[in-house]
Amino acid sequence: MSRDELLNDPYVAAFPELLPFWEAAGRGVLLLPRCTRCGEVHWHPRAQCPFCRCEVLQWEEASGEGTLHTFTIIERRGVPSDVLAYVELREGVLILTNIVDTDPGLLRIGMPVRARFRATPEGRLAPVFVAD
């Protein structure tokens, strides 16, 4: 998506400070915010550091590698299972996400996973994870 298309997305428009995140996701790059005062990396991206309230953050490219922290399989009749999970990234933050393209029966807590990107219904790309 172009910058203008992203800014027309209601979710992105509601949180314009996250535009760099969505632009990078569109290129297949996962970014994390790091506080310039305390140095902490955090997730979910927001306008200020949740640790020290500093409003000066910098975006850093994440490895996209992590481990499956916990998960649940959501099953519905006639629809493929969804896997909702927390992934602990190598950078130390937990990210709420989906596990995709992986047989849910093979998932185990602690297994390695890596980031991929999938289109949301609005068209922007969002991070999801696959088993490594």
MARBA-3410 file (N, C-alpha, C, O; in Angstrom, 1 decimal):
132
0.8,-1.2,0.0,0.0,0.0,0.0,0.9,1.2,0.0,2.0,1.3,0.6 ~ 0.4,2.3,-0.7,1.1,3.5,-0.7,0.9,4.2,0.6,0.0,3.9,1.4 ~ 1.7,5.3,0.9,1.6,6.1,2.1,0.1,6.7,2.2,-0.5,6.6,3.2 ~ -0.4,7.2,1.1,-1.7,7.7,1.0,-2.8,6.7,1.3,-3.7,7.0,2.1 ~ -2.6,5.5,0.8,-3.6,4.4,1.0,-3.5,4.0,2.5,-4.6,3.8,3.1
-2.3,4.0,3.1,-2.2,3.6,4.5,-2.9,4.7,5.3,-3.6,4.4,6.3 ~ -2.7,5.9,5.0,-3.4,7.0,5.8,-4.9,7.1,5.6,-5.6,7.6,6.5 ~ -5.4,6.4,4.6,-6.8,6.3,4.4,-7.4,5.1,5.1,-8.6,5.0,5.2 ~ -6.6,4.2,5.6,-7.0,3.1,6.4,-7.5,3.6,7.8,-6.7,4.3,8.4 ~ -8.7,3.4,8.2,-9.2,3.9,9.4,-8.3,3.6,10.7,-8.2,4.4,11.5
-7.7,2.4,10.7,-6.9,2.0,11.9,-5.6,2.8,11.9,-5.2,3.4,12.9 ~ -5.0,2.9,10.7,-3.7,3.7,10.6,-4.0,5.2,10.9,-3.2,5.8,11.6 ~ -5.1,5.7,10.3,-5.4,7.1,10.5,-5.7,7.4,12.0,-5.4,8.5,12.4 ~ -6.2,6.4,12.7,-6.5,6.7,14.2,-5.2,6.7,15.0,-5.2,7.3,16.1 ~ -4.1,6.1,14.5,-2.8,6.1,15.2,-1.7,6.5,14.2,-0.9,5.6,13.9
-1.7,7.7,13.8,-0.7,8.1,12.7,0.7,8.0,13.2,1.6,7.9,12.3 ~ 1.0,7.9,14.5,2.4,7.8,15.0,2.9,6.4,14.6,4.1,6.2,14.7 ~ 2.0,5.5,14.2,2.5,4.1,13.9,2.7,3.9,12.4,3.0,2.8,11.9 ~ 2.6,5.0,11.6,2.8,4.9,10.2,4.1,4.3,9.8,4.1,3.4,8.9 ~ 5.2,4.6,10.4,6.5,3.9,10.1,6.4,2.3,10.2,7.0,1.6,9.4
5.7,1.9,11.2,5.5,0.5,11.5,4.8,-0.2,10.3,5.2,-1.2,9.7 ~ 3.7,0.5,9.8,2.9,-0.1,8.7,3.6,0.0,7.4,3.5,-0.9,6.6 ~ 4.3,1.1,7.2,5.1,1.2,6.0,6.2,0.1,5.9,6.4,-0.5,4.9 ~ 6.9,-0.2,7.0,7.9,-1.2,7.1,7.2,-2.6,6.9,7.7,-3.5,6.2 ~ 6.1,-2.8,7.5,5.3,-4.1,7.3,5.0,-4.3,5.9,5.1,-5.5,5.4
4.7,-3.3,5.2,4.4,-3.4,3.7,5.6,-3.9,2.9,5.5,-4.4,1.8 ~ 6.8,-3.7,3.5,8.0,-4.1,2.9,8.5,-5.5,3.4,9.6,-6.0,3.1 ~ 7.7,-6.0,4.3,8.1,-7.3,5.0,9.1,-7.2,6.1,9.8,-8.1,6.4 ~ 9.1,-6.0,6.7,10.0,-5.7,7.8,9.2,-5.5,9.1,8.3,-4.7,9.1 ~ 9.6,-6.1,10.2,9.0,-5.9,11.5,9.8,-4.9,12.3,11.0,-5.1,12.5
9.2,-3.8,12.7,9.8,-2.8,13.5,9.3,-2.8,14.9,8.2,-3.2,15.1 ~ 10.2,-2.5,15.8,9.8,-2.3,17.2,10.3,-0.9,17.7,11.3,-0.4,17.2 ~ 9.5,-0.3,18.6,9.9,1.0,19.1,10.8,0.8,20.3,10.6,0.0,21.1 ~ 11.8,1.6,20.3,12.8,1.7,21.4,12.8,3.1,22.0,12.8,4.1,21.2 ~ 12.7,3.2,23.3,12.7,4.5,24.0,14.1,5.1,23.9,15.1,4.4,24.2
14.2,6.4,23.5,15.5,7.0,23.5,16.0,7.5,24.9,17.2,7.8,25.0 ~ 15.1,7.5,25.9,15.5,7.8,27.2,16.0,6.6,28.0,17.1,6.6,28.5 ~ 15.1,5.6,28.1,15.5,4.5,29.0,16.0,3.3,28.2,16.6,2.3,28.8 ~ 15.9,3.3,26.9,16.5,2.3,26.1,15.6,1.0,25.9,16.1,0.1,25.3 ~ 14.5,1.0,26.6,13.6,-0.2,26.5,12.9,-0.4,25.2,12.4,0.6,24.6
12.8,-1.6,24.7,12.0,-1.9,23.5,10.7,-2.4,24.1,10.6,-3.0,25.1 ~ 9.6,-2.0,23.4,8.3,-2.4,23.9,7.3,-2.8,22.7,7.6,-2.5,21.6 ~ 6.3,-3.5,23.1,5.2,-3.8,22.2,4.0,-3.7,23.1,4.0,-4.2,24.2 ~ 3.0,-3.3,22.6,2.4,-2.8,21.4,2.9,-1.4,21.2,3.0,-0.6,22.1 ~ 3.2,-1.0,19.9,3.7,0.3,19.6,2.7,1.4,20.1,1.4,1.2,19.9
3.2,2.4,20.6,2.3,3.5,21.1,3.1,4.8,21.1,4.3,4.8,20.8 ~ 2.5,5.9,21.3,3.1,7.2,21.2,4.1,7.6,22.2,4.9,8.5,22.1 ~ 4.1,6.8,23.4,5.1,7.1,24.4,5.6,5.8,25.0,4.9,4.8,25.0 ~ 6.7,5.8,25.6,7.3,4.7,26.3,6.4,4.2,27.5,6.1,5.1,28.3 ~ 6.0,3.0,27.6,5.2,2.5,28.7,6.0,2.4,30.0,5.5,2.2,31.1
7.4,2.5,29.9,8.2,2.4,31.1,8.6,3.7,31.7,8.5,3.8,33.0 ~ 8.8,4.7,30.9,9.2,6.0,31.5,8.4,7.2,30.9,8.7,8.4,31.3 ~ 7.5,7.0,30.1,6.6,8.0,29.5,7.3,8.9,28.5,6.7,9.9,28.1 ~ 8.5,8.6,28.1,9.2,9.5,27.2,8.4,9.4,25.8,8.0,8.3,25.4 ~ 8.3,10.5,25.1,7.6,10.5,23.9,8.5,10.5,22.6,8.1,10.7,21.5
9.8,10.3,22.9,10.8,10.2,21.8,11.2,8.8,21.6,12.0,8.2,22.4 ~ 10.7,8.2,20.6,11.0,6.8,20.3,11.7,6.6,19.0,11.5,7.5,18.1 ~ 12.4,5.6,18.8,13.0,5.3,17.5,12.6,3.9,17.1,12.4,3.0,17.9 ~ 12.4,3.7,15.8,12.0,2.4,15.3,13.2,1.6,14.9,14.2,2.1,14.3 ~ 13.3,0.4,15.3,14.4,-0.5,15.0,13.9,-1.8,14.4,12.8,-2.3,14.7
14.6,-2.3,13.4,14.2,-3.5,12.7,14.4,-4.7,13.7,15.5,-4.9,14.3 ~ 13.4,-5.5,13.8,13.4,-6.7,14.7,13.9,-7.9,13.8,13.9,-7.8,12.6 ~ 14.4,-8.9,14.6,14.9,-10.1,13.9,13.8,-10.8,13.2,14.0,-11.5,12.2 ~ 12.6,-10.7,13.8,11.5,-11.5,13.3,11.5,-12.9,13.8,10.6,-13.8,13.4 ~ 12.4,-13.2,14.7,12.6,-14.6,15.2,12.1,-14.6,16.7,12.3,-13.6,17.4
11.5,-15.7,17.1,11.0,-15.8,18.4,10.7,-17.2,18.8,10.9,-18.2,18.0 ~ 10.0,-17.3,19.9,9.6,-18.6,20.4,8.1,-18.5,20.8,7.6,-17.5,21.2 ~ 7.4,-19.6,20.6,6.0,-19.7,20.9,5.8,-19.7,22.4,6.3,-20.6,23.1 ~ 5.3,-18.6,23.0,5.1,-18.4,24.4,3.9,-19.2,24.9,3.9,-19.9,25.9 ~ 2.8,-19.0,24.3,1.5,-19.6,24.6,0.6,-19.5,23.4,0.8,-18.6,22.5
-0.4,-20.4,23.3,-1.3,-20.3,22.2,-2.6,-21.0,22.5,-2.7,-21.8,23.4 ~ -3.6,-20.7,21.7,-4.9,-21.4,21.7,-5.4,-21.6,20.3,-5.2,-20.7,19.4 ~ -6.1,-22.7,20.1,-6.6,-23.0,18.8,-8.1,-22.7,18.8,-8.8,-23.2,19.7 ~ -8.5,-21.9,17.9,-9.9,-21.5,17.8,-10.5,-22.3,16.7,-10.2,-22.1,15.5 ~ -11.5,-23.1,17.0,-12.1,-24.0,16.0,-13.5,-23.6,15.8,-14.3,-23.3,16.8
-14.0,-23.5,14.5,-15.4,-23.3,14.2,-15.8,-24.2,13.1,-14.9,-24.6,12.3 ~ -17.0,-24.6,13.1,-17.5,-25.6,12.1,-17.3,-25.0,10.7,-17.7,-23.9,10.4 ~ -16.7,-25.8,9.8,-16.6,-25.4,8.4,-15.6,-24.4,8.1,-15.5,-23.9,6.9 ~ -14.8,-24.0,9.1,-13.8,-22.9,8.9,-12.5,-23.4,9.4,-12.4,-24.0,10.5 ~ -11.4,-23.3,8.7,-10.1,-23.7,9.2,-9.8,-23.1,10.5,-10.2,-22.0,10.8
-9.1,-23.8,11.4,-8.7,-23.4,12.7,-7.9,-22.1,12.6,-7.0,-22.0,11.8 ~ -8.1,-21.2,13.6,-7.2,-20.1,13.8,-6.4,-20.4,15.0,-6.8,-21.0,16.0 ~ -5.1,-19.9,15.0,-4.3,-20.1,16.2,-3.9,-18.7,16.7,-3.1,-18.0,16.0 ~ -4.4,-18.3,17.8,-4.0,-17.1,18.5,-2.9,-17.4,19.4,-3.0,-18.3,20.2 ~ -1.9,-16.5,19.4,-0.7,-16.9,20.2,0.0,-15.6,20.7,-0.1,-14.5,20.1
0.8,-15.8,21.7,1.8,-14.8,22.1,3.1,-15.4,21.7,3.5,-16.6,22.0 ~ 3.9,-14.6,21.0,5.3,-15.0,20.6,6.2,-14.1,21.3,6.1,-12.9,21.4 ~ 7.3,-14.7,21.9,8.3,-13.9,22.6,9.4,-13.7,21.5,10.1,-14.6,21.1 ~ 9.6,-12.5,21.1,10.6,-12.1,20.1,12.0,-12.2,20.7,12.1,-12.1,21.9 ~ 13.0,-12.5,19.9,14.4,-12.5,20.4,14.7,-11.2,21.1,15.6,-11.2,22.0
14.1,-10.1,20.7,14.3,-8.8,21.4,13.7,-8.7,22.8,13.9,-7.7,23.5 ~ 13.0,-9.7,23.2,12.5,-9.8,24.6,11.0,-9.4,24.8,10.5,-9.4,25.9 ~ 10.3,-8.9,23.7,8.9,-8.5,23.9,8.0,-9.6,23.5,8.3,-10.4,22.6 ~ 6.8,-9.6,24.1,5.7,-10.5,23.7,4.8,-9.8,22.7,4.5,-8.6,22.9 ~ 4.5,-10.5,21.6,3.6,-9.9,20.6,2.4,-10.9,20.5,2.5,-12.1,20.2
1.2,-10.3,20.5,0.0,-11.1,20.3,-0.2,-11.2,18.8,-0.2,-10.2,18.1 ~ -0.4,-12.4,18.3,-0.4,-12.6,16.9,-1.1,-13.9,16.5,-1.8,-14.5,17.3 ~ -1.0,-14.3,15.3,-1.6,-15.5,14.8,-0.4,-16.4,14.3,0.5,-15.9,13.7 ~ -0.6,-17.7,14.5,0.3,-18.7,13.9,-0.4,-19.2,12.6,-1.5,-19.6,12.7 ~ 0.3,-19.1,11.5,-0.3,-19.5,10.2,0.6,-20.5,9.5,1.7,-20.7,9.9
0.0,-21.2,8.5,0.7,-22.1,7.6,1.5,-23.2,8.4,2.5,-23.6,8.0 ~ 0.9,-23.6,9.6,1.5,-24.6,10.4,0.4,-25.4,11.0,-0.7,-24.9,11.4 ~ 0.6,-26.7,10.9,-0.4,-27.7,11.5,-0.6,-27.4,13.0,0.4,-27.6,13.7 ~ -1.7,-27.0,13.5,-1.9,-26.7,14.9,-1.5,-27.8,15.8,-1.1,-27.6,16.9 ~ -1.7,-29.1,15.3,-1.3,-30.2,16.1,0.2,-30.4,16.4,0.6,-31.1,17.3
1.0,-29.7,15.6,2.4,-29.7,15.8,3.0,-28.6,16.7,4.2,-28.6,17.0 ~ 2.1,-27.7,17.1,2.6,-26.6,17.9,3.0,-27.0,19.3,2.3,-27.8,19.9 ~ 4.1,-26.5,19.8,4.5,-26.7,21.1,5.1,-25.4,21.7,5.8,-24.7,21.0 ~ 4.8,-25.2,23.0,5.3,-24.0,23.7,6.8,-24.1,23.7,7.4,-25.1,24.0 ~ 7.5,-23.0,23.3,8.9,-22.9,23.3,9.5,-23.2,21.9,10.7,-23.0,21.7
8.7,-23.6,20.9,9.2,-23.9,19.6,9.6,-22.6,18.9,8.9,-21.6,19.1 ~ 10.6,-22.6,18.0,10.9,-21.4,17.3,9.9,-21.1,16.2,9.3,-22.0,15.6 ~ 9.7,-19.8,16.1,8.8,-19.3,15.0,9.4,-18.0,14.4,10.4,-17.5,14.9 ~ 8.9,-17.7,13.2,9.5,-16.5,12.5,8.3,-15.7,11.9,7.3,-16.3,11.6 ~ 8.6,-14.4,11.7,7.6,-13.5,11.2,7.4,-13.7,9.7,8.3,-13.9,9.0
6.1,-13.5,9.3,5.7,-13.3,8.0,4.7,-12.2,8.0,4.4,-11.7,9.1 ~ 4.2,-11.8,6.8,3.2,-10.8,6.8,2.1,-11.2,5.9,2.2,-11.8,4.9 ~ 0.8,-10.9,6.4,-0.4,-11.2,5.7,-1.2,-9.9,5.6,-1.2,-9.1,6.4 ~ -2.0,-9.8,4.5,-2.9,-8.7,4.3,-4.1,-8.8,5.3,-4.7,-9.8,5.5 ~ -4.4,-7.6,5.9,-5.6,-7.5,6.7,-6.8,-7.3,5.7,-6.6,-7.0,4.5
-8.0,-7.3,6.2,-9.2,-7.0,5.3,-9.1,-5.7,4.7,-9.6,-5.4,3.6 ~ -8.4,-4.7,5.3,-8.3,-3.4,4.8,-7.1,-3.3,3.8,-7.0,-2.3,3.0 ~ -6.3,-4.3,3.7,-5.2,-4.3,2.7,-3.8,-4.1,3.2,-2.8,-4.4,2.5 ~ -3.7,-3.5,4.5,-2.3,-3.3,5.0,-1.8,-4.7,5.4,-2.5,-5.6,5.7 ~ -0.4,-4.8,5.4,0.2,-6.1,5.9,0.4,-6.0,7.4,0.9,-5.0,7.9
0.1,-7.1,8.0,0.3,-7.3,9.5,1.2,-8.5,9.8,1.1,-9.5,9.0 ~ 2.0,-8.5,10.8,2.8,-9.6,11.2,2.0,-10.8,11.7,1.1,-10.7,12.5 ~ 2.3,-11.9,11.2,1.9,-13.3,11.7,3.1,-14.1,11.8,4.2,-13.7,11.4 ~ 3.0,-15.3,12.3,4.2,-16.1,12.5,3.9,-17.5,12.0,2.8,-18.0,12.0 ~ 5.0,-18.2,11.6,5.0,-19.6,11.2,6.1,-20.3,12.0,7.0,-19.8,12.5
5.8,-21.6,12.2,6.8,-22.5,12.9,8.0,-22.6,12.0,8.0,-22.7,10.8 ~ 9.2,-22.5,12.7,10.5,-22.6,12.0,10.9,-24.0,11.7,11.9,-24.2,11.1
END
